[in-house]
Amino acid sequence: MIKSVEQAREQVKEAQRALIAAVREAYPKDTKVLVKRGESKIRIKVTGHHSQTGQSAGVINGVDMDTGKSRTFHDFNVLEFLPE
């Protein structure tokens, strides 16, 4: 492998680990948020976070507060925090 490519790959993984930690801190379990999904806005209670690097870095798990369905979303889909 080319050393510069390996170094860049490691930098990406480190950034993904930092993203995972930041999302967990910003959206702890039981946080209630309003999320945009497509054209809809849904109220979600956070139930957990993905912990793997790669495409799922920073993905949040939750449950739709109106339907009870499980949902996954990214932090950039959050419109606002909801009152407790």
N, C-alpha and C positions, 0 to 999 in steps of 0.2 A: 504494500500500500504506500501511497505517497504521503510523506510526513505532514505536509501542509493540509492535505485533505483530512487526515486523521485528527489533526489539531482543530480544524474547523468543526468537524463532527462532534468532538468533545465539547467545544464551546456551545454548540446548539443544545446538546444534552444538558449542560449546566444551566443554560437559560430556561429550558423546559422545567428543570427541577425548581428553579427560582419562581417560575410562573405558578407551578403547582402549590408551592408554599404560600405565595402571595394570595392566590384565590382562596385557599383554605382559611387564611387569616381574615380576608375581607368578607367572606361569606361562610361563617361557621354554621355547623349543624343547627337546625331549628330556626335559622333566619328566614324571614318571609319577604319575598320579592315579587315585583310585577315584571313579567318577562314577555318580550315580543317574540312570537313564533309565527312566522309568515305574516299574515294580515291580522292575526289575533293577538290579544293581550291576555295573559293568564296569570293567575295568582299561584305562586309555588312556594312550598315550604322545603328548604334544603334538607336533604337526608344524608348526603355524603359527597365525596369527591373522587374522581379518578386519580390514581396515583402512578400511572405509567407514563413515561415519556413517549414522545411520538405524537400522532395526531390527536390522542385523547388528553394531552397535557392541558390542564386547566378546565376540563369538563366538569360540570356540577351535576349531581343527581338530586332529584327532588320529587315531590308528589304534588299534583294539581290539587289545590285546596277545594275546588268545586266538584271535581269528578272523582278524585282519589286515584287517578291514573299516574303511573310512574312516568317521569319526564327526565330527559337529559338536555343540558343547554350550556352555552359558554357565557362567561362573565359579560362579554360585550352585548349579549341579548338582554341584560338586566336594564330596565328602565328606571326603577326606583325601589327603595326599601319600603316595606309596608309596616305599619304599626303593629306592635305585639298584641 
